[in-house]
Amino acid sequence: MQTYLVDKTDNSVTLGFKNANITLITPLMKALYDIEDVAMVRYIDKHPELADKTLYVEVKSGDALDAVKKASQAVSDYYSEIKE
């Protein structure tokens, strides 16, 4: 899966995902909703075979990209705790 920046404003960010599916994006969305400063998270899938999936994140304060990084780290930490 490749992630790229589509758009960034003072309080929002839109990320694109190549070769992604909702199974990978869902935990990230949940982790974003757990961050108090996140106002809105929107998953956009225009057509599964014609366009990349996108994730829109808007924050009340702070930097939206920082919120995505924090949520990504939380997801990584959660799954790294799984042991055999």
Backbone bond lengths (Angstrom), bond angles and torsions (degrees), N, CA, C in turn:
res aa  C-N    CA-C-N  psi(-1)  N-CA   C-N-CA  omega(-1)  CA-C   N-CA-C  phi
1 M - - - 1.445 - - 1.525 108.05 -
2 Q 1.303 116.78 132.79 1.449 122.71 175.76 1.518 108.91 -111.69
3 T 1.331 115.36 137.27 1.463 121.50 179.20 1.518 108.43 -114.99
4 Y 1.317 116.75 138.54 1.462 120.24 178.45 1.528 110.05 -143.79
5 L 1.313 115.18 155.84 1.461 122.56 -179.53 1.519 109.61 -82.81
6 V 1.326 116.18 123.81 1.460 121.89 177.73 1.525 110.01 -94.43
7 D 1.340 116.50 -46.24 1.462 121.36 -176.46 1.520 109.24 -157.21
8 K 1.326 116.02 147.25 1.462 120.78 177.27 1.521 108.36 -143.39
9 T 1.348 115.57 132.84 1.450 121.66 174.65 1.523 107.72 -122.95
10 D 1.326 116.95 -172.91 1.463 120.46 179.64 1.527 112.55 -61.78
11 N 1.344 117.24 -32.56 1.469 118.85 -176.03 1.526 114.20 -128.10
12 S 1.339 117.78 13.93 1.460 118.97 179.55 1.524 111.26 -149.41
13 V 1.320 113.85 163.59 1.459 121.06 176.00 1.525 107.73 -147.37
14 T 1.322 115.52 143.43 1.455 121.96 173.55 1.518 107.07 -120.71
15 L 1.330 115.15 124.60 1.454 121.52 -179.95 1.516 109.54 -112.20
16 G 1.326 116.73 143.00 1.452 121.93 175.06 1.517 109.63 -104.49
17 F 1.326 116.24 149.65 1.460 122.21 -179.88 1.518 109.36 -128.93
18 K 1.323 117.25 117.84 1.462 122.00 174.18 1.522 108.13 -90.53
19 N 1.305 115.63 138.17 1.474 121.91 176.31 1.526 112.40 56.78
20 A 1.300 117.29 38.39 1.464 121.40 179.91 1.524 109.40 -107.62
21 N 1.317 114.52 162.50 1.456 118.92 170.86 1.528 107.80 -135.19
22 I 1.297 116.32 166.84 1.465 121.79 -174.10 1.527 112.00 -62.51
23 T 1.327 117.28 -24.59 1.460 120.80 179.43 1.520 111.17 -60.45
24 L 1.309 118.07 -33.90 1.455 121.99 179.15 1.525 112.44 -84.32
25 I 1.308 116.67 -29.77 1.464 120.77 -175.46 1.526 111.99 -84.84
26 T 1.327 118.29 -29.95 1.464 121.70 -177.91 1.528 113.70 -56.92
27 P 1.342 119.96 -48.07 1.469 118.91 178.65 1.531 112.54 -62.50
28 L 1.331 116.20 -34.05 1.462 119.58 177.29 1.524 110.86 -66.03
29 M 1.321 116.59 -41.57 1.464 120.14 178.13 1.527 111.04 -62.89
30 K 1.326 117.79 -42.25 1.456 120.89 179.34 1.527 110.42 -62.74
31 A 1.325 116.03 -43.89 1.469 119.81 179.42 1.527 110.94 -64.14
32 L 1.311 117.58 -34.52 1.476 120.57 177.18 1.526 110.62 -66.25
33 Y 1.334 116.77 -42.97 1.467 119.97 178.61 1.525 112.32 -63.75
34 D 1.335 117.27 -23.11 1.460 121.27 178.38 1.531 112.67 -77.08
35 I 1.328 117.58 -11.69 1.464 121.87 179.13 1.526 108.59 -87.65
36 E 1.303 116.67 123.36 1.471 122.29 -173.28 1.529 113.69 -58.56
37 D 1.323 118.38 -36.70 1.464 121.43 -176.33 1.526 114.16 -78.95
38 V 1.327 117.42 -6.33 1.467 120.27 -179.91 1.528 108.84 -80.34
39 A 1.331 115.33 123.37 1.466 121.27 -178.33 1.526 112.06 -92.53
40 M 1.355 116.62 -36.32 1.457 119.49 -175.61 1.527 109.99 -153.47
41 V 1.332 114.71 140.74 1.457 121.99 173.13 1.518 106.20 -130.98
42 R 1.324 115.69 126.96 1.461 119.49 -178.29 1.530 109.49 -132.03
43 Y 1.309 117.23 127.04 1.455 124.13 176.68 1.518 107.42 -98.14
44 I 1.332 117.22 127.81 1.459 120.87 -176.34 1.527 109.15 -122.08
45 D 1.320 115.37 120.37 1.462 122.14 178.82 1.524 106.87 -129.18
46 K 1.326 116.55 88.82 1.463 120.85 -174.65 1.526 112.07 -63.42
47 H 1.297 116.59 -47.88 1.461 121.88 176.38 1.518 107.11 -157.08
48 P 1.322 118.23 127.82 1.462 120.91 -172.17 1.526 115.33 -60.19
49 E 1.323 118.27 -23.24 1.457 119.73 -176.99 1.525 113.76 -111.17
50 L 1.319 117.97 -6.99 1.453 119.38 -174.39 1.524 114.93 -112.13
51 A 1.306 118.85 -21.03 1.463 120.37 -176.19 1.517 110.73 -140.98
52 D 1.333 114.75 152.21 1.463 119.23 174.66 1.519 109.72 -68.34
53 K 1.300 115.02 151.98 1.460 120.23 175.24 1.523 108.16 -77.24
54 T 1.323 117.03 148.62 1.458 120.74 179.13 1.525 110.32 -130.88
55 L 1.321 114.29 155.45 1.452 121.94 178.69 1.521 107.57 -129.06
56 Y 1.333 115.85 123.07 1.457 122.38 178.99 1.523 107.86 -105.27
57 V 1.329 116.33 129.23 1.456 121.64 179.90 1.524 108.32 -128.76
58 E 1.330 115.31 127.15 1.468 121.34 177.63 1.522 108.31 -121.65
59 V 1.336 115.88 137.33 1.462 120.51 -179.33 1.523 110.61 -116.57
60 K 1.344 115.54 153.45 1.462 122.18 176.40 1.519 109.91 -74.43
61 S 1.336 115.34 -38.75 1.464 121.51 177.74 1.520 108.11 -151.69
62 G 1.308 115.68 159.12 1.455 120.46 -179.55 1.514 111.53 89.39
63 D 1.317 115.14 -162.42 1.461 122.62 -176.52 1.526 109.40 -108.89
64 A 1.318 116.90 126.39 1.468 121.29 -177.73 1.528 111.61 -63.70
65 L 1.327 117.63 -36.79 1.456 119.90 179.46 1.530 110.92 -66.44
66 D 1.316 117.22 -35.42 1.465 120.54 174.84 1.528 110.97 -63.49
67 A 1.329 116.59 -37.89 1.466 120.46 177.66 1.526 110.28 -63.93
68 V 1.329 117.32 -40.14 1.464 121.04 178.52 1.531 109.87 -64.67
69 K 1.320 116.46 -42.26 1.472 120.21 178.57 1.526 110.72 -63.08
70 K 1.320 117.09 -42.15 1.469 121.49 179.09 1.533 110.41 -63.43
71 A 1.325 116.85 -43.99 1.460 121.05 179.36 1.531 110.52 -66.34
72 S 1.307 117.55 -39.44 1.461 121.40 178.21 1.522 110.76 -61.71
73 Q 1.317 116.04 -41.33 1.461 120.19 178.87 1.531 110.59 -65.93
74 A 1.325 116.89 -39.22 1.465 120.98 178.44 1.529 110.75 -62.28
75 V 1.323 117.05 -41.55 1.468 121.09 178.44 1.529 109.87 -65.90
76 S 1.309 116.36 -44.36 1.463 121.03 178.62 1.526 111.22 -60.73
77 D 1.322 116.51 -44.75 1.464 120.87 179.05 1.528 111.00 -61.95
78 Y 1.323 116.34 -41.77 1.465 120.76 -179.25 1.528 110.31 -60.31
79 Y 1.325 116.67 -49.11 1.464 119.45 -176.67 1.525 112.91 -75.73
80 S 1.306 118.36 -23.55 1.468 119.90 178.49 1.532 111.27 -74.36
81 E 1.334 117.90 -15.59 1.460 121.60 177.48 1.524 112.72 -77.38
82 I 1.324 117.76 -12.46 1.460 121.20 -179.16 1.531 108.39 -71.93
83 K 1.304 115.57 125.53 1.461 122.11 -178.49 1.521 109.55 -120.07
84 E 1.309 115.28 159.92 1.474 119.94 176.74 1.510 111.06 -74.28
